[in-house]
Amino acid sequence: MITAFSRDQQDKIYVQHKIKQESKLCSEYIFDHNSYIILVGSSKFLPKAIDKELLEIFRKEKNMNEVESLKTLNLLKRNKIYYVETW
């Protein structure tokens, strides 16, 4: 589990920063360990920022092109492997 708390310290650390920082680990958990991604938080910027980082991980760590990355992201969402709960 990787957590990010943006209100606990002066320098803001957001989930997308942690995902980018731990891209190899995130890729391993998603593809090699069949882990789930559960995203909870604000609907304003968070979902798009996380989607962007996940797409980058797929391209960087799995050598996927843009189309393959998007298909993979949509498949994860459709199969509820990537679950988003925002408000």
BAPA-906977 format. One record per residue (C-alpha): residue number from 1; x, y, z negated. Coordinates in pm, whole numbers, plus 32768, in hexadecimal, padded with zeros to 4 digits. Each point is the difference from the previous one (the first is absolute). Layout:
N
<filo NUM,<X,Y,Z>>;
...
***
This chain:
87
<filo 1,<8000,8000,8000>>;
<filo 2,<8084,8152,8063>>;
<filo 3,<7F5F,812B,7F58>>;
<filo 4,<8018,8178,8034>>;
<filo 5,<7F7B,8102,7F11>>;
<filo 6,<8002,815E,808E>>;
<filo 7,<7F92,80AE,7EC1>>;
<filo 8,<80F2,7F6A,7F05>>;
<filo 9,<8134,80C7,8060>>;
<filo 10,<8063,814E,8092>>;
<filo 11,<807A,7F6F,814C>>;
<filo 12,<7ED1,7F64,80A7>>;
<filo 13,<8029,7E95,806C>>;
<filo 14,<7EEA,7F7F,80DD>>;
<filo 15,<7FAE,7EA0,8073>>;
<filo 16,<8075,8047,8162>>;
<filo 17,<8155,8064,7F76>>;
<filo 18,<801F,7EB5,7F46>>;
<filo 19,<7F92,7F39,8130>>;
<filo 20,<8101,80AE,80DA>>;
<filo 21,<810E,7FD1,7EF7>>;
<filo 22,<7FAD,7E8D,7FDC>>;
<filo 23,<7FAE,7FB4,816C>>;
<filo 24,<80C2,7EB9,800E>>;
<filo 25,<7F64,7F81,7EBE>>;
<filo 26,<7EA4,8067,8072>>;
<filo 27,<8033,7F4D,814A>>;
<filo 28,<8072,7EC4,7F4F>>;
<filo 29,<7ED2,7FFF,7F1D>>;
<filo 30,<7F09,8042,811A>>;
<filo 31,<808E,7F07,80FA>>;
<filo 32,<80BE,7EFC,7F36>>;
<filo 33,<7F3E,7FEA,7EBB>>;
<filo 34,<7E9C,803A,807B>>;
<filo 35,<7FCE,8120,7F0D>>;
<filo 36,<7EDC,80EE,7FFA>>;
<filo 37,<800E,8179,8017>>;
<filo 38,<7F06,80B2,7F22>>;
<filo 39,<7FF9,8177,8028>>;
<filo 40,<7F3D,80CE,7F05>>;
<filo 41,<7FF5,8179,7FF4>>;
<filo 42,<7F9B,813E,80AC>>;
<filo 43,<7F60,7FE7,8157>>;
<filo 44,<808A,814F,806F>>;
<filo 45,<8162,7FA6,8072>>;
<filo 46,<805B,7EB2,7F66>>;
<filo 47,<7F6D,7F02,80F8>>;
<filo 48,<8098,80A7,8133>>;
<filo 49,<8152,802B,7F57>>;
<filo 50,<8009,7E91,7F99>>;
<filo 51,<7F8F,7F87,8156>>;
<filo 52,<8118,80CE,809C>>;
<filo 53,<8106,7F65,7F1A>>;
<filo 54,<7F7F,7E9E,8036>>;
<filo 55,<800B,802F,8178>>;
<filo 56,<8166,807A,7FDE>>;
<filo 57,<8059,7ECE,7F2D>>;
<filo 58,<7F6F,7F19,8109>>;
<filo 59,<80CE,80AC,810E>>;
<filo 60,<813F,8017,7F35>>;
<filo 61,<8002,7EB7,7F42>>;
<filo 62,<7F4A,7F20,80FA>>;
<filo 63,<8068,80A7,8146>>;
<filo 64,<7E98,8031,806B>>;
<filo 65,<7FA1,80FD,8105>>;
<filo 66,<7EF0,8102,7FC0>>;
<filo 67,<7EE6,7F25,8085>>;
<filo 68,<806F,7ECC,7F3D>>;
<filo 69,<8022,80D0,7EC2>>;
<filo 70,<7EA3,808E,8022>>;
<filo 71,<7F6B,7EA9,8048>>;
<filo 72,<80AE,7F74,7ECC>>;
<filo 73,<7F83,811C,7F24>>;
<filo 74,<7E9B,7FD2,807E>>;
<filo 75,<8016,7E88,7FCA>>;
<filo 76,<8074,8033,7E99>>;
<filo 77,<7ED9,80EB,7FC5>>;
<filo 78,<7F04,7F1D,80AB>>;
<filo 79,<8071,7ED2,7F35>>;
<filo 80,<7FFD,80CF,7EC0>>;
<filo 81,<8172,7FCA,7FC9>>;
<filo 82,<8022,817A,8004>>;
<filo 83,<7EE6,808A,7F2E>>;
<filo 84,<7FBC,8173,7FD3>>;
<filo 85,<7F29,8091,7EE9>>;
<filo 86,<7FFE,817B,8010>>;
<filo 87,<7F21,811C,7F8F>>;
***
